[in-house]
């Protein structure tokens, strides 16, 4: 007996509402695999990793505070610590 025949035999013996739950679950699994396949295809056709990293390098530099700014907020003086 193939897997399709086994599934059919089980679903055929279930009440209508439970069979509908099986159908909903099967559709969910189908959609999940289609989305995963599309995501993989998108990644395969996208920018090479090295190019992506270089394109993103420094994009958040403006938003990150400098060490001096961090230490000033803590009440520390970075210039004095260098001596």
C-alpha positions as CSV (number, residue, x, y, z in Angstrom):
1,X,0.0,0.0,0.0
2,X,1.4,3.4,-1.0
3,X,1.5,6.3,1.4
4,X,-1.3,8.0,-0.6
5,X,-3.5,4.9,-0.2
6,X,-2.8,4.8,3.6
7,X,-3.7,8.5,4.0
8,X,-6.8,8.0,1.9
9,X,-7.9,5.0,4.0
10,X,-7.4,6.9,7.2
11,X,-9.2,10.1,6.0
12,X,-12.0,8.1,4.5
13,X,-12.8,6.6,7.9
14,X,-12.8,10.0,9.7
15,X,-15.8,12.2,10.3
16,X,-16.1,15.2,7.8
17,X,-14.8,17.8,10.3
18,X,-11.6,15.7,11.1
19,X,-11.1,15.0,7.4
20,X,-11.2,18.8,6.8
21,X,-8.5,19.3,9.5
22,X,-6.3,16.8,7.6
23,X,-6.9,18.7,4.4
24,X,-6.1,22.0,6.1
25,X,-2.9,20.5,7.5
26,X,-1.9,19.1,4.1
27,X,-2.4,22.5,2.5
28,X,-0.3,24.1,5.3
29,X,2.5,21.7,4.6
30,X,2.3,22.3,0.9
31,X,2.4,26.1,1.3
32,X,5.3,25.9,3.8
33,X,7.4,23.9,1.3
34,X,6.5,26.2,-1.6
35,X,7.6,29.2,0.5
36,X,10.8,27.5,1.5
37,X,11.5,26.6,-2.2
38,X,10.9,30.2,-3.3
39,X,13.1,31.5,-0.5
40,X,16.0,29.2,-1.6
41,X,15.5,30.1,-5.2
42,X,15.7,33.8,-4.2
43,X,18.8,33.3,-2.2
44,X,20.5,31.3,-5.0
45,X,19.8,34.1,-7.6
46,X,20.7,37.0,-5.3
47,X,23.8,38.9,-4.7
48,X,26.9,36.9,-3.8
49,X,27.7,36.8,-0.1
50,X,30.9,38.8,-0.4
51,X,29.2,41.5,-2.4
52,X,26.3,41.7,0.1
53,X,28.7,42.1,3.1
54,X,30.6,44.9,1.4
55,X,27.4,46.6,0.4
56,X,26.1,46.6,4.0
57,X,29.5,47.5,5.6
58,X,29.2,50.8,7.4
59,X,25.5,51.3,6.8
60,X,24.8,51.7,10.5
61,X,28.0,53.7,11.3
62,X,26.1,56.9,11.8
63,X,23.8,55.5,14.4
64,X,26.5,53.9,16.7
65,X,28.0,56.1,19.4
66,X,31.7,56.5,19.6
67,X,33.7,55.2,22.6
68,X,34.1,58.8,23.8
69,X,30.3,59.3,23.8
70,X,29.7,56.1,25.7
71,X,32.3,56.8,28.3
72,X,31.1,60.4,28.7
73,X,27.7,59.1,29.5
74,X,29.3,57.0,32.2
75,X,31.2,59.9,33.6
76,X,34.6,58.5,32.4
77,X,37.3,60.6,30.7
78,X,38.9,58.6,27.9
79,X,41.8,61.1,27.5
80,X,42.9,60.8,31.1
81,X,43.0,57.0,30.9
82,X,45.5,57.1,28.0
83,X,48.2,58.5,30.3
